[in-house]
Amino acid sequence: MDACISAGMGLCSTAMGLRSSSPLRNVAVVLHLAHGSHRDVLHGISRAVTGRDRWNFRVVDYALWRNRETMREVVSEWANGVITTGPDDPVVEESLFACRGPLVVVGTPPAPDVGTQPRSLAFVGLDERAIGRAGADYLFSLGRFRSFGFVKGSDRYAAKFRAEGFAARLRERGADVRVFEPDANSRRAEPVPLVEWLRTLPKPRAVMANTDGAATVALAAAAAARLRVPRDVALIGCDNDELLCESSSPTLTSLAPNHVRLGEMAAAALRRLFAGPAGMRIEEICSDVRVVERQSARPISPGTALAERAAALIRNGAAEGARVSDIVRDLGVSRSLAGMRYRDVMGETMRESILRRRLDAVKRKLRETDMAVGQIAASCGFRSEAHARRLFRARFGMSMRQWRRVQQEP
């Protein structure tokens, strides 16, 4: 695939009436366009480039452009600058490192030796350990699993650090964590040994795969092992390749790193390299990741168990001044995931539950005791009498003293 992209990427800046003293630059973008994450990176680049950049783009697909002469023509001779993912092919690598202009590598850090000539170089990557931790937090939030697994796939750099973040997060909580390593000669997790590995995990079990592709292999292995997903094994992938995730059976829950943002950062890095001195170095990390829930790891009974644990902590601690942060710390999961699970099951937020229980305690003491209003507010966990008064009136339409008088009327 070879494409000159003009719409939205600055090629038509003169026609748009914009004037700039900067020269027209030829920029090659070299990606695996079969991967949804790489297409998202391309979208981010498109979104970040303005007419003032005056960049002329050619998008090069790894899969179709491994011919040495073609790569040399486009990347080494035509391009003034290159944005690419970490090269995993000798022909592509040779051409990229022969490029005469700045190089921005997305995802996998470039090798320390990137040629003998001074080179302006940027690495823009994901916080891979944070992605692993996010997967661990999500699976832990679903309930009490006896074991957790991580399946490595073809992206060996990402797999290493995602697995480290995943395992470290769960082992901090005393969980049993096991990592499936594909054969050293294989580019992917193979289903046959994976079948046996899945069977060895004590049940109930939860598994994260390094990529959505590895997750689909794990789905096939689970089916071969006669393990039902998500009933027998909760499974999540990573990168949120919607084509893969939505066509899987069951559909695949996935972590979604912000690849669009990564593309925006890559374009910004190239802009800085063009403007900076020769030999300039930039390194930036994107930590933004979210969970896209589908069928393979929906919170069924484990999620309910987590919400019920939170509800019990609220019942026991609300009147003693417990806050949402205290509940989340005792649960051992992230605040966002705890809040999502609790809302799904209980129909209200943890803060709403805490305030409701405190106000119920206030009503009970107003009705059953002669304690002063200020004493009641303090004994029910409120930080101040004024805060309690304001919340009580907003909820019940009258002051605490008025409510007490109404309750005492014959």
Number of C-alpha atoms within 10 A of each C-alpha: 11 14 12 14 16 16 10 16 22 22 24 19 20 13 9 11 9 11 12 13 7 12 9 16 17 19 24 28 20 26 23 16 19 11 14 17 24 24 18 19 26 26 18 21 24 21 16 20 19 16 21 19 18 23 26 19 23 22 20 23 17 21 12 11 17 17 12 13 12 12 22 19 12 21 27 22 14 17 23 20 26 27 26 25 23 22 22 11 10 11 16 21 16 17 21 29 22 17 22 19 23 29 29 29 25 27 22 19 17 19 9 6 7 16 13 8 11 13 20 22 22 24 24 24 23 21 20 24 22 21 27 29 21 23 32 27 21 24 28 26 25 25 20 17 19 14 19 28 24 28 26 24 26 16 15 14 14 22 22 16 18 28 29 18 21 26 24 18 23 21 13 9 11 9 17 16 21 18 18 17 16 18 11 7 6 10 12 19 24 18 20 14 14 22 21 14 18 23 15 12 19 13 14 16 24 29 26 31 30 30 23 26 21 23 29 25 21 26 26 19 22 23 13 15 17 12 17 15 21 19 15 14 24 23 29 37 30 28 25 25 22 16 11 17 26 15 11 17 14 17 20 31 25 28 27 18 23 20 27 21 19 29 27 20 24 28 24 15 25 23 16 17 24 18 11 13 11 15 12 16 18 14 13 16 15 18 16 15 19 17 19 17 15 16 19 24 25 20 23 13 13 19 23 19 19 23 26 16 17 22 18 13 18 25 16 11 19 25 22 15 17 17 16 20 13 13 22 19 12 11 18 15 23 17 15 12 19 27 19 16 24 24 14 14 17 14 11 13 17 24 15 12 19 23 21 16 19 26 23 15 19 24 17 13 20 21 16 12 10 10 12 11 18 14 12 21 24 17 17 22 23 23 12 12 14 12 11 25 18 13 15 22 14 11 11 11 11 14 16 19 13 12 17 20 11 11 13 11 6 4
